[in-house]
Every structure is written in structure tokens, then in C-alpha cells.
Amino acid sequence: MQKKLLSAAAVVLGLLSGTAQAHFQLVYTPQVQLDEPQTVPVKLVFWHPMENGHVMDMELPEAFYYVFKGEKTDLLKTLKPMTFKGQDNQAQGFETEVKIRRNGDYVFVLQPAPYFEKSENAYIQQITKSYLNKGDLPDAWHEPLGLATEIVPFNKPTNILAGSTFTGQVLSDGKPAAGVEIEIEYMAAPPDIKANRASSNRSTETKGGTLVAVSDANGMFTFGIPKEGFWGFAALGSGSKTEYQGKELSQDAVIWIRADKME
């Protein structure tokens, strides 16, 4: 398992050669903690969020839904195409609105259509989770969802403090995935919800290139969160599916968390 996953991760690292940061699939809501019932905007963007760089075109996802108290609500038919503008270019993403009424954890799950990277003649599919909580009533944020691959949080993802740590477990077909490279990115310029563009020209670079962790024998990893904002983690090639339409596929698990300053 470890050798296979490292091999798949190498495919994606090859795709990223020559760029400072990485492809990251976003499932973005401007807030992750709600006190009152709201209609929440949701944006789906395939982007380079840390360097505020190139945006990639998305096709209609294979699946998009949220899980609340064990029940799945399909959102795929609610999606509308939109154009998202980054610093360098613009590309197609999707948007919708979700009515949040009851207290508890809402886990958004996106299974995008595989993205073809022409320069490497290979596909990328980033199965992505993000979280929203209403009423400070946590319930199921720590439970796996049975996805082909996923990162299960061991800290409440809507309530991380800057300066603390985040721990996750990489699963592949429900089993711990050892030796997987996990890329880590900060969202330098969160989307402007109304304008469908990066909210500023801010970008972030790290000395030595992309931030990377490696899962241990139990699929676990921990990262210290240095500043407030949205942080993404992508387990490269952690899924068991390695081929799509006769070409190589890196099936990745992505999770987004939000860190805040302690007041």
C-alpha cells in the first residue's frame, strides 16, 4: 500500500514541477460558524490558492452534497456555472446557495470530474471536504464518510486556533493510508463572493517550496497552524483508483479548515 501511494503521489509532484504551489480544489463558504439561520453561498473553484495563481476549468462534478446528522442532501442539481477570476486568468467554476436552519455540523463533499493536465498527459481528481457548523453544536465532524479517499479531522475543523495544531488521518477505501505525501496550503486571497474573483492581489510563498507532511503507519499527520485563515491539506494519490480513460490518475483527498485568533 505504502509503495503504491508514494508512486501515485509522484505523479502529482511531477505535475507541479516548475510551480511554487499546488492545484487545490476549493469548496468555499465565507463563514464556517453560524449563530442564526442563513442562506450560505458556496463556491467551487479549482485554483492555486496560496500563490493566488492560475485557475483551472472545472467540468460538472460527479457528485456534490452535504451530510448532516448522517443524512445526505444532494446539491448537484443546484449548481450553476460561473467564471472565477484569479490574478493570472479566469476559468469556469460552480456556485450555489444552501439554506442552513438546524444546529450541528454540515460536511460538504465534492467529487469533481477528473481534471486533465495536458502537460503531463495525466488526470487529477481531488475529492474534497469542507465544514460548516451552526449553533456551536458539534456532532459528527470527526466521523469518516466512507469516501474513496478522505482526510478525517482529529481537531474540530471549524474551531482551530492560530498557533495550535491540526491532526488528520488519511483513509483509502476506509483504511489508514501510510506514507502519503500531504501538501499544505494557505488561502492567501479568499474569493470575493459577489465579484467571483480573488479578493486581493495577495499571495504567499514559502522558502523551500510547497509545505509537505507525510502520513505515518496509521495514516496520521499533524501540522502547526501559524496564522489565522483557511488552510487546505491534499493527500496526493491516496485513492485506490489510478487510471482514468486509459491515462494515469492521481485521486487525492482534500480537506479545508478555518483557523481564528484567540481573542
C-alpha positions as CSV (number, residue, x, y, z in Angstrom):
1,M,0.0,0.0,0.0
2,Q,2.7,2.5,1.0
3,K,4.8,1.9,-2.1
4,K,1.7,2.3,-4.4
5,L,0.6,5.5,-2.7
6,L,4.0,7.1,-2.9
7,S,4.2,6.1,-6.6
8,A,0.8,7.8,-7.2
9,A,1.9,10.9,-5.3
10,A,4.9,11.2,-7.5
11,V,2.6,11.6,-10.5
12,V,1.1,14.8,-8.9
13,L,4.5,16.1,-7.8
14,G,5.6,15.8,-11.4
15,L,2.6,17.9,-12.4
16,L,3.7,20.5,-10.0
17,S,7.3,20.8,-11.2
18,G,8.2,24.4,-12.1
19,T,5.4,25.9,-9.9
20,A,5.8,27.2,-6.4
21,Q,2.5,25.8,-5.1
22,A,-0.2,23.3,-5.9
23,H,-3.5,22.6,-7.5
24,F,-6.2,22.8,-4.8
25,Q,-9.9,22.1,-5.1
26,L,-12.0,24.6,-3.1
27,V,-15.4,24.1,-1.6
28,Y,-15.6,27.6,-0.1
29,T,-18.1,29.3,2.2
30,P,-17.1,32.7,3.6
31,Q,-18.2,31.6,7.1
32,V,-17.8,28.2,8.9
33,Q,-19.6,29.1,12.1
34,L,-23.2,30.4,12.1
35,D,-25.2,31.7,15.0
36,E,-28.5,32.2,13.2
37,P,-30.3,30.5,10.2
38,Q,-28.8,31.7,7.0
39,T,-28.7,31.1,3.2
40,V,-25.0,30.4,2.7
41,P,-23.2,31.0,-0.7
42,V,-20.9,28.1,-1.8
43,K,-18.2,28.4,-4.5
44,L,-16.4,25.6,-6.2
45,V,-13.1,26.7,-7.6
46,F,-10.0,24.7,-8.8
47,W,-7.1,27.1,-8.1
48,H,-3.7,27.7,-6.8
49,P,-4.8,29.5,-3.6
50,M,-1.5,30.0,-1.8
51,E,0.2,31.9,-4.6
52,N,-3.1,33.3,-5.8
53,G,-2.2,31.9,-9.2
54,H,-3.6,30.0,-12.1
55,V,-7.3,28.9,-12.1
56,M,-8.3,25.7,-13.9
57,D,-11.6,25.0,-15.6
58,M,-14.0,22.6,-13.8
59,E,-16.4,20.3,-15.6
60,L,-19.7,19.4,-13.9
61,P,-18.8,17.4,-10.8
62,E,-19.6,13.7,-10.5
63,A,-21.2,14.4,-7.0
64,F,-21.7,17.3,-4.7
65,Y,-23.7,17.1,-1.4
66,Y,-23.6,17.8,2.3
67,V,-24.0,15.4,5.2
68,F,-26.0,16.5,8.3
69,K,-26.7,14.1,11.1
70,G,-26.0,11.1,8.9
71,E,-28.3,12.2,6.1
72,K,-27.1,13.2,2.7
73,T,-28.6,16.2,0.8
74,D,-27.8,16.2,-2.9
75,L,-26.7,19.7,-4.2
76,L,-25.5,18.7,-7.7
77,K,-28.7,19.9,-9.5
78,T,-28.5,23.3,-7.7
79,L,-25.0,24.1,-9.2
80,K,-24.7,27.0,-11.6
81,P,-21.7,27.6,-13.8
82,M,-19.7,30.8,-13.0
83,T,-16.5,32.4,-14.1
84,F,-13.9,32.9,-11.4
85,K,-11.0,35.4,-11.9
86,G,-7.6,34.9,-10.4
87,Q,-4.6,37.1,-10.8
88,D,-3.4,35.4,-13.9
89,N,-6.5,34.2,-15.7
90,Q,-10.1,33.2,-15.4
91,A,-11.8,29.8,-15.6
92,Q,-15.1,28.0,-15.0
93,G,-16.2,27.1,-11.6
94,F,-19.6,26.5,-10.0
95,E,-21.8,28.1,-7.3
96,T,-24.9,27.5,-5.3
97,E,-26.7,28.6,-2.1
98,V,-27.6,26.4,0.8
99,K,-30.2,27.1,3.4
100,I,-28.8,26.3,6.9
101,R,-31.5,26.1,9.6
102,R,-30.8,23.4,12.2
103,N,-27.9,23.3,14.7
104,G,-25.0,21.0,14.1
105,D,-22.2,20.0,11.6
106,Y,-22.7,20.2,7.9
107,V,-20.0,18.4,5.9
108,F,-19.8,19.4,2.3
109,V,-18.4,16.7,-0.1
110,L,-17.3,17.4,-3.7
111,Q,-16.2,14.6,-6.1
112,P,-15.1,16.6,-9.1
113,A,-14.7,15.3,-12.6
114,P,-11.1,14.3,-13.2
115,Y,-9.0,17.2,-14.5
116,F,-6.8,16.5,-17.4
117,E,-3.3,18.0,-17.1
118,K,-2.2,18.2,-20.7
119,S,1.5,18.9,-19.9
120,E,1.8,15.6,-18.1
121,N,-0.8,13.6,-20.0
122,A,-2.5,12.6,-16.7
123,Y,-5.6,13.3,-14.7
124,I,-6.2,14.7,-11.2
125,Q,-9.3,14.1,-9.1
126,Q,-9.4,15.9,-5.7
127,I,-12.2,14.6,-3.5
128,T,-12.8,17.5,-1.2
129,K,-14.4,18.1,2.2
130,S,-15.2,21.3,4.0
131,Y,-17.2,22.0,7.1
132,L,-19.8,24.4,8.5
133,N,-21.3,24.5,12.0
134,K,-24.4,26.2,13.2
135,G,-25.2,26.9,16.9
136,D,-21.9,25.7,18.3
137,L,-23.4,22.3,18.5
138,P,-20.7,19.8,17.2
139,D,-21.8,16.3,16.4
140,A,-20.3,14.4,13.5
141,W,-17.2,16.3,12.3
142,H,-14.8,13.5,13.3
143,E,-16.7,10.7,11.6
144,P,-15.4,9.2,8.3
145,L,-17.9,9.3,5.4
146,G,-16.9,6.2,3.5
147,L,-15.4,8.1,0.5
148,A,-13.0,6.5,-1.9
149,T,-10.3,8.5,-0.1
150,E,-10.7,11.2,2.6
151,I,-8.9,13.0,5.4
152,V,-10.6,12.6,8.7
153,P,-10.1,15.5,11.1
154,F,-8.9,14.9,14.7
155,N,-9.5,18.5,15.6
156,K,-12.8,20.3,15.1
157,P,-12.2,21.9,11.7
158,T,-14.4,24.9,12.3
159,N,-12.8,25.8,15.6
160,I,-9.0,25.8,15.1
161,L,-6.8,28.4,16.9
162,A,-3.9,30.0,15.1
163,G,-0.8,28.8,16.8
164,S,-2.2,25.4,17.7
165,T,-2.1,22.2,15.6
166,F,-4.3,20.3,13.2
167,T,-4.2,16.5,13.1
168,G,-5.8,14.4,10.4
169,Q,-5.9,10.8,9.2
170,V,-5.7,9.8,5.6
171,L,-8.0,6.9,4.6
172,S,-8.1,5.0,1.3
173,D,-11.2,2.8,0.9
174,G,-11.8,3.2,4.6
175,K,-8.3,2.0,5.7
176,P,-5.4,4.1,7.0
177,A,-3.0,5.1,4.2
178,A,0.6,5.2,5.2
179,G,3.5,7.1,3.6
180,V,1.2,9.5,1.7
181,E,2.6,13.0,0.9
182,I,0.2,15.7,2.1
183,E,0.5,19.2,0.6
184,I,-0.5,22.1,2.8
185,E,-1.6,25.5,1.5
186,Y,-2.9,28.7,2.9
187,M,-5.7,30.6,1.1
188,A,-3.9,33.9,0.6
189,A,-6.8,35.8,-1.0
190,P,-10.2,34.2,-0.3
191,P,-12.8,34.5,-3.0
192,D,-14.8,37.7,-3.2
193,I,-18.3,36.1,-3.1
194,K,-20.1,38.8,-5.1
195,A,-17.4,39.5,-7.7
196,N,-16.4,35.9,-8.2
197,R,-12.7,36.8,-8.1
198,A,-9.7,36.7,-5.8
199,S,-10.4,39.3,-3.0
200,S,-6.9,40.8,-3.4
201,N,-3.6,40.5,-5.1
202,R,-2.0,39.0,-2.0
203,S,0.0,35.8,-2.5
204,T,2.1,33.7,-0.1
205,E,5.4,31.9,-0.8
206,T,7.3,29.6,1.4
207,K,11.1,29.1,1.3
208,G,11.9,25.7,0.0
209,G,8.7,25.3,-2.0
210,T,5.4,23.6,-1.1
211,L,4.7,22.7,2.5
212,V,4.6,18.9,2.9
213,A,3.8,16.3,5.6
214,V,3.9,12.5,5.3
215,S,1.3,10.2,7.0
216,D,2.6,7.7,9.5
217,A,1.9,4.0,9.7
218,N,-1.7,4.8,10.8
219,G,-2.3,7.4,8.2
220,M,-1.9,10.2,10.7
221,F,-0.2,13.6,10.3
222,T,0.0,16.8,12.3
223,F,0.7,20.4,11.2
224,G,1.2,23.5,13.3
225,I,-1.2,26.3,12.1
226,P,0.9,29.5,12.1
227,K,-1.8,32.1,11.3
228,E,-5.5,32.6,11.0
229,G,-7.4,31.9,7.8
230,F,-8.3,29.0,5.6
231,W,-5.9,26.1,5.4
232,G,-6.1,23.2,2.9
233,F,-4.5,19.7,3.1
234,A,-4.2,17.5,0.0
235,A,-3.2,13.8,0.3
236,L,-1.7,13.1,-3.0
237,G,-2.6,9.8,-4.8
238,S,-4.3,8.5,-1.7
239,G,-7.2,6.9,-3.6
240,S,-7.0,3.4,-5.0
241,K,-8.1,4.4,-8.4
242,T,-5.0,5.1,-10.5
243,E,-6.3,5.2,-14.1
244,Y,-9.0,7.2,-16.0
245,Q,-9.8,6.9,-19.7
246,G,-6.6,4.9,-20.2
247,K,-4.3,7.5,-18.6
248,E,-2.7,7.9,-15.2
249,L,-4.9,9.3,-12.4
250,S,-3.9,10.9,-9.1
251,Q,-7.0,10.5,-6.9
252,D,-6.4,12.9,-3.9
253,A,-8.1,13.6,-0.6
254,V,-8.6,17.3,0.3
255,I,-9.8,18.9,3.5
256,W,-10.3,22.6,4.3
257,I,-10.2,24.0,7.8
258,R,-10.5,27.5,9.3
259,A,-8.2,28.9,12.0
260,D,-9.0,32.0,14.1
261,K,-7.1,34.2,16.5
262,M,-7.7,33.7,20.2
263,E,-9.5,36.9,21.4
